[in-house]
Structure formats: structure tokens, C-alpha cells
Amino acid sequence: MLAWYAHVAPSSQLAVDIFEGEWSGALPPEVGATAGAMYLYADPRINFFIERAGGVTDRSVLELGPLEAGHTYMLEQAGAHVTAIEANSHAFLKCLIVKELVPLTRARFLFGDFLPYLETTTERVDLLVASGVLYHAPDPVRLLRAMARVSDSIGLWTHHFDAATMASNQYFDRLFDPPFTVEAAGRQCTMHRRNYLESLEFAGFCGGPEDSAVWMELDDILAVLGEAGFDDVEVSYNDLAHPYGACALFHIKRLTMAR
Ligand SMILES: C[S@@+](CC[C@H](N)C(=O)[O-])C[C@H]1O[C@@H](n2cnc3c(N)ncnc32)[C@H](O)[C@@H]1O
């Protein structure tokens, strides 16, 4: 019997188990299969973006880093036409499995790095969803500027570097290099390189495209977006006590400045 062939009748679980042990999220109940533990298909963060964007029915959404399509599912359920860009080959294929099993009919998944796409596309979207991606970027200032090209409405959930939070937990000491600064938005932004270390060994690793990423401080993130004309921000929460580092959920709009 060939090990890479299936030898039983088709089922959702059989398809999901192609990536057994690599799933982060649970799948919508209608799929009828067991995957990971996180309820990313029923995530209040996405509801916040949708509400703050004034709904997404028949509107275009670009999603960065869909992972396993849980948020894509929510955005489609809310009526959006979604394009989602994923660079991790296993994550991309997991998205396609979910797309087929649900099925998703108004979502399209692109395999590749979203940064060069954002920097070169002429497409504009009604809402850009950037959940869980900024703190995985090797050059987050460049990513923020690229994001600002494609939409006037951005939903972000991201970890950020809060000095007091980091100082309170020794877990972070070995992950971060000493800070450095870059000039952006007329200020010196303090940047913090985070090394992935042993997380890279997990088959379901779902960080960024390099073996380290750079975290920014929240004020600097808002300043870089502010320089690009994003002047209307609503912060849903800023959780300084999160076990994996401070994180904020916010939506930001460009109301005034010409692009
Ligand atoms: C931490 S997960 C976040 C998943 C989901 N968006 C969420 O908020 O739960 C980051 C995802 O972004 C993808 N990703 C990170 N950097 C990327 C890049 N430069 N281009 C495309 N996908 C990327 C990862 O492969 C992973 O699927």
C-alpha cells in the first residue's frame, strides 16, 4: 500500500489529517472534523473590525496571513469578498482544505509573501485585515507603509514591545536582542528583534518568513500610520498582561490626507 495514498472512503477528517498535529485552530462545526484548539472561526477581534468598518457586505477585504482560514470564514460569512495572502506553504494548503470543506465561495487564497504584493499592487480594498502579522515582520515600518498603500481602513491585532511588561517576565529576556532605533515618522522608533529560537522546530510554526522578527512599540506603530494619514483610531483593548507580550486590538482609518 502506498503511504501517501488514502485507503479509506473520503471524509473531512481524512483531508484535515493530511496536516495532523499542525493545526492551530478548530474548524467550523459544519466541517465535522477535529483539528486544533483555538476558535479562530468565531473570533471577537474580527467582529470588532467588521463593526468598526461599518459592515463588509459586498465589500472587498484583503487579509494578511490567513493561517487556516478561520478569519477568512468569518469575513465571508459577514458578506465580504476576501483575498487572503499566505506565505507558509502548509498554512496555504490548510486554507485550501478549509475552503473546500466549508466550502468558501467568495474567498481566494494567494500563495506568496504579502509584503512585495502590498508594495506593488494597484488594487485598493475596502478593509485590510492585519491580525497577528505585524510582530512577525522583519521590517515592520516597511510593512506598515506598504499596508497604507492599499486601503484607508485597517484592522490590526498585534503584539508590541512594552518595556514594563517585558521587564516583569524573565521569559522574554532570552528572546529579544538589545533594542535599536530607526528614523520614521519624524521620530526615532525603538525596535526590538525577537528571535524565534526553538519555536521554529514546531511543525505548525506560524510566524514570519525569517528566523527572527522585529517588534515595535505601540506609539511608534501609531506614529508611522499617522504619517501615512491614518488619523482616526479606535483601540478596542491594549492588554499589557498577555503571557506572550503586550498586545493591542485596534482599527485605524484615513479620513483626511491625500495618498
Ligand atoms: C500568527 S499567524 C496569524 C494568523 C491569523 N491571521 C490570526 O490572527 O490568528 C501569522 C500568519 O501570517 C503568515 N505570514 C507571516 N508573514 C507573512 C508574509 N510576509 N507573507 C504572507 N504570510 C505571512 C504566517 O505564515 C501565518 O499564517
The ligand as a Gaussian input file, in Angstrom:
#p B3LYP/6-31G(d) Opt

LIG

0 1
 C        0.401000      34.299000      13.914000
 S       -0.329000      33.802000      12.425000
 C       -1.807000      34.790000      12.462000
 C       -2.961000      34.081000      11.826000
 C       -4.275000      34.870000      11.833000
 N       -4.198000      35.999000      10.939000
 C       -4.645000      35.281000      13.229000
 O       -4.656000      36.467000      13.528000
 O       -4.929000      34.386000      14.052000
 C        0.642000      34.645000      11.161000
 C        0.299000      34.169000       9.779000
 O        0.830000      35.074000       8.819000
 C        1.619000      34.346000       7.880000
 N        2.669000      35.256000       7.423000
 C        3.616000      35.847000       8.184000
 N        4.386000      36.658000       7.432000
 C        3.918000      36.571000       6.156000
 C        4.288000      37.184000       4.932000
 N        5.310000      38.032000       4.848000
 N        3.540000      36.916000       3.827000
 C        2.486000      36.056000       3.895000
 N        2.107000      35.421000       5.043000
 C        2.816000      35.674000       6.163000
 C        2.116000      33.141000       8.654000
 O        2.532000      32.090000       7.815000
 C        0.891000      32.803000       9.476000
 O       -0.037000      32.038000       8.768000

